[in-house]
Amino acid sequence: MARTAGVLVVQHIAAGLVDKDQIAGPLRMFPEKSDSHDALLAMPADAIAAKIAEVVSASAGSQPLAAVGVGFPGIIREGRVEESPNLQQVKGFRLQQALESLLSTGAGHVAVRIYNDADATAAGIAATRGVLHTLNRVWTLGNGVGFGRYPWAEGTWEGGHSVVTLDPKEQFCGCGGRGHLEGFLGYRAMRMRFLDLEPEEVFANAKAGEQRCAEFVSRCHRALAAATATSIHMDGPGPFYLTGPNAKWIDVGKLDRLVHEMVKMSPLQGSRIEMIPPNDELGIIGAAVNARHATAVS
Ligand SMILES: [Zn+2]
């Protein structure tokens, strides 16, 4: 039987076969063993595509693939990467087309679908919790700030670039825009703000009561609460999940209180926020689930 594979591209590439909303077989990674944050930064777009195809083929082994879903950071439209602030060389690249031609060999056509990485993670959370019928939103906190949503819906959904302050001095976002959420909580933005401290030290100092760091951490929480409240005001209440390597710095109880201060209309009550430890599998499962649904109807 032809199988579905899922891929998540973040600071590395991870892929696996997915069956019944679960990983079915070993995960394959590139780089295989490394905490490297920049393995993909220097690779040209077509080399990244070739590497994704290689990792997918290794995870499929001899089994034929019907569909492959890929979660990729950036704005994705119709299989093309329209913008990817953290992998700029891929901007404009037709990733779906490239992967379909690399993967469709003698064995037949393999349908590939590309999604925003946070959307893939949202789908994976919804699938593994059996809540594919409800609206699920996810913030991924890493180098950038990703916003994902399931069910997948046509749109841009760049929630990480929500404007959360009118202060013109707030200009640390990777996209260059002023006042953005990622300008507070993106790892790269924090390094630019605190030239003398690493983000890990900023959060440790805040815990120890150092005033400058504690004020910043408090503003980070207000910024994330503001973007969450905006999403609730635009799209309604529901669960929000926090994940990614830097989600551990967020105090969920504090965030929840701030969101409730910012959202007061009674039909919009009832959102909740939950931390999910960073996990490639959710994005892999979600990309595969989305691709399977998309290719079953088209
Ligand atoms: Zn931005």
Residues whose N, C-alpha, C, O or C-beta is under 5 A from the ligand:
A	BS01	ZN	H161 C173 C175 G176 G177 H180 E182
